[in-house]
Amino acid sequence: MRLVKFRWPRAARIALCTGACLALSTVCAQARPSIAQYDEPKYPADFTHFDYANPDAPANGTLSFENYNELQTYDSLNPFLVRGAPAPDILNLMFDTLMQRSWDELASEYPLIANDVEVAPDLSSATFHINPAARFSNGDPITAADVKYSFDTLTGPKASPLFNAQFSVIKNAIVIDRSTIRFDFKHAERDAPLIAGDLPIFSPKWGMQPDGKRPPFDQIAVAPPISSGAYLIEARKNDKEIVYRRNPDYWAANLPSRRGMFRFERITFKLYRDHYTQLEAFKAGDADAVVEYSATQWARKYVGKNFDNGLLKKGEFADGPAQMQGMLMNLRKPMFQDPRVRHALTMAFDYDWMNRMMFYGQYRRTSSYFEASPFGATGMPGPKELALLEPLRASVPPEVFGPMLKQPDTIAPNSLRGNLRVARDLLAQAGWHYRDGALRDASGTPMTIEIMDDQPGMDRLILPYMQALGMLGIQAHMREIDSALYQKRLDNFEYDMTTFIYPPVTIPGAELTRRFGSAAASEIGSENYPGIRSKAVDSLIHSALSADNLDDLEAATRALDRVLIYSFYLVPEYYAPGARIGYKATLGHPDKVPMSYQYEDWVIDYWYNKAPAAQGASSTTATAH
């Protein structure tokens, strides 16, 4: 079964210079080509390329890729709308941002459309200077007015509220001159300047009609973007196939932040209805690479003559922070509002049996919203955590002041039956009792849960869980729907439970507000899918966003982690410790793997077709787990 449920754009986790910066050092008043949230950027001003890029890689040939995410079709060339399914990876391939984040640092960004950035000493604003060479795909120069148009559009009512939330710290954008734009911030937050640097840029001429009129932005769905990125749309066969061609006039190809990147002349996506067909197409040679999220498929299906003769390879690559995957509960439903009910539902998930019997031991148990990173809570809370939690004592679970929760297990002497007894007692405390063949509340209403999903094969995970719930008297059933309807119901919070992934970030920041902030709970299309409304959570998010140094940030996120985990907003599931990628032997990749990366984008952005003389040998050895 697969892991990916949601893909958010690779927004850079960003910030200011050093601790001295925050102390209003005059260094911060100077324009700088790169900035880091904490400490100094890794790469000097005269760097030539990122360490994980191969600047000498051949820039030729075609990459044939399959489903980029869970979407089986697409109907839009506009990735900024709440409705419609965007073409695969169009945001990454066609839209550059003001600055480029590096993938081997916690939070740093380097010049792209903007040459440099000047941050106000009081953190109230950031001023970007546009590279005079920057061009849109139609050849027009990129100006400060275009940047303002992009910002105003993405934060307006016609774009997806996800983007408005992403840039919510920005109060306004002010054009200073043709190549200079200033962003004023609502709050003095360390990551605010480079939240602005994450802004994707597109032309006001996109979608313009022959008479010079521009339709409303949410009606620009099929017009090819006049964009700022490296690729153009070459062909669209149908809603299941698209071909991107590298723009031969792409102005940024030799910038240090782009050198060694985008090495394929063409990138073709073919979308398949199911994962079985997708895998068989790869094994038959119809695709060059596939990222595998199924432990069963990886263990049993990546075999055959093309693997035996060396035409196809399997690689496992190390990764950084892990995602939080879990079966989230919609707190907008009355039956989930009692935390004891939510706690009981976590007790019914038998991870150990599933990992042993179905996953070939390839996964690890998720126990934190900041898994495999220094920002997750462990053990007892430290002094700084307690200082943040103590004022919130009346509004947080008392358990947060003790050791971090250990997820229930079924390793002897523990058992699922014992965990279900604990769940039964918790449900009884919450007013749910078994009678007349079902678990019922005081009014006699049975607990009925619909578990929504859009992936064939997820029933192997959900059905055993449903059986465990049935032993508690809970009437659970699974509803599998197509990906478009699934996303629509998710955006409108029309579900009881569903498996969901919070993509990892190298350093927590503004996404905390989008994911867990109370204001986002009522915004259609927001990332606060559980519907969390907690003043304590809001307070800890504020502490994280206002942290002056890494120690303070770690204390805030660890305290937040404790509150989120002990509030039982989801049933934690599992994560893979790295990327599993099948690929043709003709593909090469840089020797150095990034610290944190989106697997598909690493292949698309940094892999390459090896030179013919080198095709008989592998370019590097994968890092195995």
C-alpha positions in Angstrom: 0.0 0.0 0.0 1.1 3.5 -0.7 2.0 6.3 1.7 1.6 9.5 -0.2 -1.8 11.2 0.3 -1.0 14.9 -0.2 1.7 16.9 -1.8 2.3 20.5 -0.8 4.6 22.7 -2.9 8.3 22.6 -1.8 8.1 25.9 -0.1 11.4 26.8 1.4 11.8 26.9 5.1 13.4 30.3 5.4 14.6 33.1 7.7 17.1 35.6 8.7 20.8 35.7 9.3 22.0 34.9 12.8 21.2 35.6 16.4 23.1 38.9 16.0 20.7 39.7 13.2 17.7 39.5 15.6 19.6 41.8 17.9 19.3 44.4 15.2 22.9 44.1 13.9 23.6 46.4 11.1 24.6 43.4 9.1 20.9 42.7 8.6 20.3 46.1 7.0 22.6 45.1 4.1 21.4 43.4 1.0 22.6 39.8 1.0 22.5 37.1 -1.7 21.6 34.4 0.7 19.9 34.1 4.1 19.5 31.5 6.8 17.0 31.2 9.6 19.6 30.3 12.1 23.4 30.7 11.8 25.0 31.5 8.5 24.1 30.0 5.1 26.2 27.0 4.2 27.3 28.2 0.8 29.4 31.3 0.3 28.5 34.1 -2.1 30.7 32.8 -4.8 29.5 29.2 -4.7 29.1 27.5 -8.1 26.5 24.8 -7.4 24.8 22.9 -4.5 26.7 19.8 -3.3 23.9 17.5 -4.2 23.9 18.7 -7.9 26.2 17.4 -10.6 27.1 20.4 -12.8 28.8 18.2 -15.3 25.9 15.8 -15.8 24.7 15.4 -19.5 21.7 17.6 -20.3 20.0 15.5 -22.9 17.3 12.9 -23.5 13.9 12.4 -22.1 12.6 11.3 -18.7 9.5 9.2 -18.8 7.7 9.4 -15.5 4.4 7.9 -14.2 1.9 9.2 -11.7 3.5 12.1 -9.8 1.0 11.7 -7.0 -2.4 10.0 -6.4 -4.1 11.8 -9.2 -5.1 9.5 -12.1 -6.1 12.3 -14.5 -5.7 16.0 -14.7 -7.9 18.8 -16.0 -6.0 22.0 -15.2 -2.8 23.8 -16.1 -3.2 26.1 -13.2 -1.8 24.7 -9.9 -3.0 27.6 -7.8 -6.7 26.9 -7.8 -8.8 25.0 -5.3 -10.8 23.2 -7.9 -9.5 20.9 -10.6 -6.6 18.5 -10.7 -3.4 20.2 -11.9 -1.1 18.7 -14.5 1.6 16.6 -12.8 4.5 18.5 -11.3 3.6 21.7 -13.2 4.3 23.9 -10.2 7.8 22.6 -9.9 8.7 22.6 -13.6 7.1 25.8 -14.7 7.1 28.3 -11.8 10.3 29.6 -10.3 10.3 31.5 -7.0 12.0 34.6 -5.9 14.7 32.6 -4.2 15.8 28.9 -4.1 16.0 26.9 -0.9 18.9 24.4 -0.5 18.0 20.8 0.3 21.0 20.2 2.6 20.4 22.8 5.3 17.8 23.4 7.9 16.6 26.7 6.3 18.5 28.7 3.8 17.8 30.3 0.4 19.9 31.5 -2.5 19.4 33.8 -5.5 17.0 32.9 -8.2 14.6 35.5 -9.7 15.8 37.8 -7.0 19.6 38.7 -6.8 19.5 39.5 -3.1 17.3 40.5 -0.2 17.6 43.3 2.3 15.9 42.7 5.7 14.8 45.6 7.9 16.6 45.5 11.3 13.3 45.3 13.1 12.2 42.4 10.9 9.2 44.5 9.6 10.0 44.1 5.9 12.2 42.5 3.3 13.2 44.2 0.0 14.1 42.0 -3.0 16.0 43.2 -6.0 15.0 41.4 -9.3 17.8 40.0 -11.5 17.8 42.2 -14.7 18.2 39.0 -16.7 15.1 37.3 -15.3 12.6 36.5 -18.0 9.2 34.9 -18.4 8.7 32.0 -20.9 7.4 34.5 -23.5 10.6 36.6 -23.3 9.2 39.4 -21.2 11.4 40.7 -18.4 10.2 39.9 -14.9 9.6 43.1 -13.0 8.6 44.1 -9.5 5.1 44.7 -10.8 4.9 41.1 -11.9 6.0 40.0 -8.5 3.3 42.1 -6.9 0.7 40.7 -9.3 1.7 37.2 -8.4 1.4 37.9 -4.7 -1.9 39.8 -4.9 -3.4 37.0 -7.0 -2.3 34.1 -4.8 -3.5 35.9 -1.7 -6.8 36.9 -3.3 -10.1 35.1 -3.3 -9.7 33.5 -6.7 -6.7 31.3 -5.7 -6.6 28.3 -3.4 -6.7 29.3 0.3 -3.6 27.2 0.8 -1.5 29.9 -0.8 -3.2 32.7 1.1 -2.4 30.8 4.3 1.2 30.2 3.2 1.8 33.9 2.7 -0.4 35.1 5.5 2.5 36.7 7.4 2.9 39.2 4.5 0.8 42.4 4.9 1.4 43.8 1.5 3.8 44.1 -1.4 5.0 47.5 -2.5 6.7 48.2 -5.8 9.7 50.5 -5.2 10.9 50.7 -8.8 11.0 48.4 -11.8 13.3 45.9 -10.3 12.7 46.4 -6.5 9.8 45.2 -4.4 9.3 45.4 -0.6 7.2 43.0 1.4 5.8 44.4 4.7 5.0 41.8 7.4 2.2 41.6 9.8 4.5 40.2 12.5 8.2 40.3 13.1 8.9 36.6 12.5 12.3 35.2 11.6 11.0 33.2 8.7 8.9 35.9 7.2 11.5 37.3 4.7 11.9 34.0 3.0 8.3 33.1 3.1 8.2 36.0 0.7 11.2 34.5 -1.1 9.1 31.3 -1.7 6.6 33.3 -3.8 6.1 31.6 -7.3 6.1 34.1 -10.1 3.9 34.2 -13.2 3.0 36.8 -15.8 -0.1 39.0 -15.8 -0.5 38.1 -19.5 -1.3 34.5 -18.6 -4.7 33.7 -19.9 -5.1 37.1 -21.5 -7.7 37.1 -24.3 -7.0 38.5 -27.8 -8.9 41.7 -27.0 -6.6 42.4 -24.1 -9.0 41.4 -21.3 -7.9 39.0 -18.6 -10.5 36.6 -17.2 -10.9 36.0 -13.5 -7.9 34.0 -12.2 -10.0 31.0 -11.2 -11.2 30.7 -14.8 -7.7 30.4 -16.2 -7.5 26.6 -16.2 -6.5 25.4 -19.7 -4.4 28.3 -21.0 -0.7 27.3 -21.0 1.1 29.4 -18.3 3.3 32.3 -19.2 5.6 31.3 -16.4 9.1 31.7 -14.9 10.4 28.2 -14.7 12.6 25.9 -16.8 10.0 24.0 -18.8 7.3 24.7 -21.3 4.3 22.5 -22.2 5.1 20.8 -25.5 2.2 18.4 -25.9 -1.0 17.3 -24.2 -2.3 14.0 -25.6 -5.3 13.7 -23.2 -6.0 14.1 -19.5 -3.6 11.2 -18.8 -0.5 12.4 -20.6 1.6 15.6 -20.8 5.0 16.4 -22.2 7.2 19.2 -20.9 10.1 20.6 -23.0 13.0 22.4 -21.4 13.0 26.1 -22.5 16.1 26.5 -24.6 16.1 30.2 -23.6 15.7 29.6 -19.9 17.6 32.5 -18.4 18.5 30.9 -15.1 20.1 27.7 -16.4 23.6 28.7 -15.3 22.8 30.3 -12.0 24.6 28.5 -9.1 21.2 27.6 -7.6 20.2 25.9 -11.0 23.5 24.5 -12.2 23.3 20.7 -12.4 19.5 20.9 -12.3 16.8 20.1 -14.9 19.0 17.9 -17.1 16.3 16.3 -19.2 15.3 18.0 -22.5 11.8 16.5 -22.2 9.8 15.1 -19.3 6.8 13.0 -20.1 4.1 12.0 -17.6 1.7 9.1 -18.2 -1.0 8.7 -15.6 -2.3 5.2 -14.8 -5.5 4.2 -13.2 -3.9 1.8 -10.6 -0.6 1.1 -9.2 -0.4 -2.4 -10.6 -0.6 -1.2 -14.2 1.8 1.6 -13.3 4.4 -0.9 -12.0 4.0 -3.3 -14.9 4.5 -0.4 -17.4 7.7 0.5 -15.7 8.9 -3.1 -15.8 8.1 -3.3 -19.5 10.2 -0.2 -20.2 7.5 2.4 -20.6 8.8 4.5 -17.8 12.4 5.4 -16.7 11.8 5.7 -13.0 9.2 5.0 -10.3 9.1 5.9 -6.7 7.7 3.0 -4.7 5.5 3.5 -1.6 4.3 0.0 -1.2 6.4 -2.3 1.0 4.8 -5.4 -0.6 5.4 -4.2 -4.1 9.0 -3.4 -3.3 9.7 -6.7 -1.6 8.0 -8.9 -4.1 7.2 -7.2 -7.4 10.5 -5.6 -8.4 11.8 -8.7 -10.1 11.9 -10.1 -13.6 14.2 -10.4 -16.6 14.9 -6.6 -16.8 16.2 -6.6 -13.2 18.1 -9.8 -13.8 19.9 -8.5 -16.9 20.7 -5.2 -15.3 18.4 -2.9 -17.4 16.4 -2.0 -14.3 17.8 -1.2 -10.8 16.5 -0.8 -7.3 17.8 1.9 -5.1 17.2 2.8 -1.4 18.2 6.3 -0.5 18.6 8.0 2.9 16.2 10.7 3.9 15.9 13.4 6.6 12.9 14.2 8.7 10.0 11.8 8.3 6.4 12.6 7.6 3.6 12.2 10.1 1.2 9.7 8.6 -2.0 8.7 10.4 -5.7 8.1 10.2 -7.0 11.4 11.2 -10.4 12.0 12.8 -12.6 14.9 11.9 -13.3 16.7 15.1 -16.2 18.6 13.4 -18.1 15.3 14.0 -19.6 15.2 17.5 -18.5 11.6 18.2 -14.8 12.6 17.9 -14.9 15.7 20.2 -14.1 13.7 23.4 -10.3 13.0 23.5 -11.1 9.7 25.3 -12.9 8.5 22.3 -10.0 9.5 20.1 -7.5 7.8 22.4 -9.6 4.6 22.3 -9.4 4.6 18.5 -5.6 4.7 18.6 -5.5 1.6 20.8 -7.3 -0.4 18.2 -4.5 0.0 15.6 -2.2 -3.1 15.5 1.0 -1.7 13.9 3.3 -4.5 14.9 1.1 -7.2 13.3 0.8 -5.2 10.1 4.5 -4.4 9.8 5.4 -8.0 10.4 2.8 -9.7 8.3 2.2 -7.2 5.4 5.1 -4.7 5.3 8.1 -7.1 5.5 9.4 -5.1 8.5 10.3 -2.1 6.2 8.5 0.5 8.2 8.9 2.3 11.6 6.2 3.4 13.9 5.3 7.1 13.8 5.3 8.6 17.3 5.8 12.3 16.6 4.6 15.1 14.3 8.3 15.9 13.9 9.5 12.4 13.4 13.3 11.7 13.0 14.1 15.4 13.6 15.4 17.4 16.6 12.1 19.2 16.9 10.1 16.2 18.1 9.5 15.5 21.8 11.2 12.6 23.6 11.3 11.5 27.3 10.4 14.1 29.9 9.9 17.7 29.0 12.9 19.9 29.6 12.9 23.2 31.5 12.2 25.4 28.5 9.3 23.1 27.5 7.9 23.3 31.0 8.1 27.0 30.9 5.9 27.1 27.8 3.5 24.5 29.0 3.0 25.6 32.6 0.8 28.7 31.7 -1.3 26.4 29.6 -1.8 23.7 32.3 -5.5 24.2 32.6 -6.1 23.7 28.8 -3.7 20.9 27.9 -3.8 17.2 28.8 -2.0 16.6 32.1 0.0 13.8 30.6 2.1 16.4 28.6 4.0 17.1 31.8 5.2 13.5 32.0 7.1 11.3 29.6 6.3 11.4 25.9 3.6 9.0 24.9 4.7 5.5 23.8 2.4 4.3 21.1 0.5 1.1 21.9 2.2 -2.1 20.8 1.3 -5.7 20.6 4.7 -7.2 21.4 4.4 -9.7 24.2 3.4 -9.4 26.9 1.2 -6.8 25.3 -1.5 -7.8 22.9 -4.3 -6.3 20.8 -6.9 -7.8 23.1 -5.3 -6.0 26.1 -5.2 -2.7 24.1 -8.9 -3.2 23.2 -9.8 -3.6 26.9 -8.1 -0.2 27.6 -10.1 1.2 24.6 -13.3 -0.2 26.0 -12.8 1.5 29.4 -11.9 4.8 27.7 -15.1 4.7 25.6 -17.2 3.9 28.7 -15.7 6.9 30.5 -16.8 9.0 27.6 -20.3 7.7 27.8 -20.2 5.0 25.1 -21.4 1.5 26.1 -22.0 -1.8 24.3 -25.7 -2.8 24.2 -28.1 -4.3 21.6 -25.2 -5.3 19.4 -23.5 -2.0 19.0 -21.5 0.7 20.9 -24.0 3.4 21.8 -24.1 6.7 23.5 -26.6 7.7 26.2 -29.3 8.4 23.6 -28.9 5.0 22.0 -27.2 6.2 18.9 -24.6 3.7 17.6 -21.1 4.8 16.8 -20.7 4.5 13.0 -17.5 5.5 11.2 -16.9 5.9 7.5 -13.2 5.5 6.6 -12.6 7.3 3.3 -9.8 6.5 0.9 -8.9 6.8 -2.8 -6.2 4.1 -3.1 -6.7 0.6 -4.3 -4.8 -1.6 -1.8 -5.4 0.5 1.3 -8.1 -2.0 2.3 -5.3 -4.2 3.5 -4.6 -1.6 6.1 -8.1 -0.5 6.8 -9.9 -3.8 7.0 -7.9 -5.2 10.0 -8.4 -1.9 11.8 -12.2 -2.1 11.1 -12.3 -5.6 12.5 -10.6 -4.4 15.7 -13.2 -1.5 15.9 -15.9 -4.1 15.4 -14.7 -5.9 18.5 -15.5 -2.7 20.4 -19.0 -2.6 18.9 -18.1 0.3 16.5 -19.8 0.0 13.1 -17.0 1.0 10.7 -17.0 0.7 7.0 -14.6 1.8 4.2 -15.6 3.9 1.3 -13.1 4.0 -1.6 -13.7 6.9 -4.1 -11.8 8.3 -7.0 -9.0 10.8 -6.4 -10.9 13.9 -7.6 -13.9 13.3 -5.4 -11.6 12.4 -2.5 -9.8 15.7 -2.8 -13.1 17.6 -3.0 -14.4 15.9 0.1 -11.1 16.5 1.9 -11.1 20.2 1.0 -14.7 20.5 2.3 -14.1 18.4 5.4 -16.7 15.8 4.4 -15.4 12.7 6.1 -15.2 10.9 9.4 -11.7 9.4 9.2 -9.1 9.1 6.4 -5.4 8.3 6.1 -3.4 11.5 5.7 0.3 12.6 5.6 1.7 15.8 6.9 4.8 16.2 4.7 8.0 16.8 6.6 9.9 20.1 6.7 13.5 20.5 7.7 12.6 23.3 10.1 9.1 24.0 11.4 7.6 27.4 10.6 4.5 29.0 9.0 3.0 25.6 8.0 2.2 25.0 11.7 -0.5 27.7 11.5 -1.9 26.2 8.3 -1.9 22.7 9.7 -2.9 23.2 13.4 -4.0 26.8 13.9 -7.6 27.5 15.0 -8.3 30.0 12.3 -7.6 27.4 9.6 -10.1 24.9 11.0 -13.0 26.7 9.3 -11.3 27.6 6.1 -12.4 25.4 3.2 -9.4 23.9 1.5 -7.1 24.5 4.5 -4.6 22.0 5.9 -6.2 21.8 9.3 -8.1 18.7 8.3 -8.8 17.4 11.8 -10.5 20.7 12.7 -8.1 21.6 15.7 -9.3 24.6 17.7 -7.1 25.0 20.7 -5.8 28.1 22.3 -2.9 26.1 23.8 -1.9 24.9 20.3 -2.2 28.5 19.0 0.0 29.7 21.8 2.7 27.1 21.2 2.7 27.8 17.4 3.2 31.5 18.2 6.1 30.6 20.5 7.7 28.5 17.6 7.2 31.3 15.1 8.7 33.9 17.4 11.7 31.8 18.6 15.0 33.7 18.6 17.3 30.7 18.3 17.2 27.0 17.6 17.0 26.1 21.3 13.9 28.2 21.7 12.4 26.7 18.5 13.1 23.2 19.6 11.5 23.8 23.0 8.4 25.2 21.4 8.0 22.4 18.8 8.6 19.7 21.4 6.0 21.2 23.7 3.6 21.5 20.7 4.4 17.9 19.8 3.4 16.7 23.3 0.1 18.5 23.1 -0.8 17.3 19.7 0.1 13.7 20.5 -1.7 13.6 23.8 -4.8 15.2 22.1 -5.1 12.1 19.9 -6.1 14.0 16.7 -5.1 11.0 14.6 -4.2 7.4 14.8 -0.4 7.4 14.2 0.6 4.8 11.6 4.1 4.3 10.2 6.8 5.8 7.9 9.5 4.5 5.6 13.1 5.5 6.6 14.1 6.5 3.1 13.2 6.6 -0.6 12.7 3.4 -2.6 13.2 4.1 -6.3 13.2 1.8 -9.3 15.0 3.1 -12.3 16.6 2.3 -15.7 20.3 1.7 -15.6 20.7 4.5 -18.2 19.8 7.0 -15.5 22.4 8.6 -13.3 22.1 10.6 -10.1 24.6 12.8 -8.1 26.7 11.0 -5.6 25.5 13.1 -2.7 21.9 12.7 -1.6 20.2 15.8 -0.2 19.4 16.0 3.5 15.7 16.4 2.9 13.9 16.1 -0.4 10.7 15.1 -2.1 11.5 11.9 -3.8 9.9 12.5 -7.2 11.3 16.0 -7.4 14.8 14.7 -6.7 14.6 12.4 -9.7 13.0 15.0 -11.9 15.2 17.9 -10.9 18.6 16.4 -10.4 18.9 13.0 -12.1 20.1 12.7 -15.7 20.7 10.4 -18.7 24.2 9.1 -18.5 26.6 9.6 -21.3 26.5 6.6 -23.7 30.0 5.5 -22.8 29.0 5.3 -19.2 25.7 3.5 -19.5 27.2 0.1 -18.7 28.0 1.1 -15.2 26.0 2.6 -12.3 26.7 6.2 -11.6 26.7 5.7 -7.8 25.8 3.3 -5.1 22.6 3.8 -3.3 22.6 4.3 0.4 20.9 1.2 1.8 18.9 0.8 4.9 
